[in-house]
């Protein structure tokens, strides 16, 4: 609370006069964001729904981080009302949008496509751009519209390649267990004792393998970076390799998306450099097939496309779908090929 008080120019006691705890403050921040988005969407016509949704996504780029990464730490009494509001005021209108745009879409796919559209719009939460807000709004709305109209062949799904072979040793077992717990509960909520209990080890025994819990987190991110596809692939190859990896290693992707903020500084800089290089590889490959896009447009589309992957393998029950890999490839490709080039005057 002291950090929050400093940021807004108040003393901690002044903050406590309004909010009894950090959880109360977090719930209020999320509620305020939902107020803004809900009011904007409620007043939107069918024709301007996506542009307005894109505008508020840019204005409250922090909301998606609060919803996905922080809200899960709230107790049920605070979290449930916010989840119900998100369902009513945001998720439901987006499913209605998908049904309007895609009357041909099977009912079981409406929620899936709506999740992808929301992920596209929420992507500005993880990067910064030099584009004007108006141009970013145009790009996001076009990418979201493209995701609405993605199509895939359920019978043409390819089986993801087998996972890289890992030695069946205690270190690997420990890291696998930690990744599973971090993905389910969040890094901050998991202790070394929790990891040890899952393996039948006393907490101190883990020090034979990792000196600290942060070392385990660094190892998880190093694994993710190691398994990223080569950077000299074509765009189609990058999309296929990344989506297959995400479907196969969804828990690792959950840690990758949620817990980068918990990396120690030096390791964080090193790992983020590798991940930034992967994003740049996507941007370069997209530039090869769409040379008319600006660097900022390519970056926005790449982040939007990857956000679809990240959310689809983590949220809800989509990861249990047999054809998820095919759907992901189609949705990602649709976002990356969203029409942005302006007609010649």
VENTAFEN-V310302 format. One record per run of one state. SS is the DSSP state (a for helix, b for strand, c for the rest). FROM is the first residue (numbers start at 1). TO is the last residue. Records with the same first field share a line. If there is no record, write none. Layout:
BEGIN
SS=FROM-TO, FROM-TO
END
This chain:
BEGIN
c=1-1, 8-11, 19-21, 43-48, 60-61, 74-75, 102-106, 127-132, 149-153, 157-169, 186-186, 190-191, 200-202, 209-212, 228-234, 249-249, 259-259, 263-264, 290-294, 315-317, 321-323, 337-345
a=2-7, 12-18, 22-42, 49-59, 62-73, 76-101, 107-126, 133-148, 154-156, 170-185, 187-189, 192-199, 203-208, 213-227, 235-248, 250-258, 260-262, 265-289, 295-314, 318-320, 324-336
END
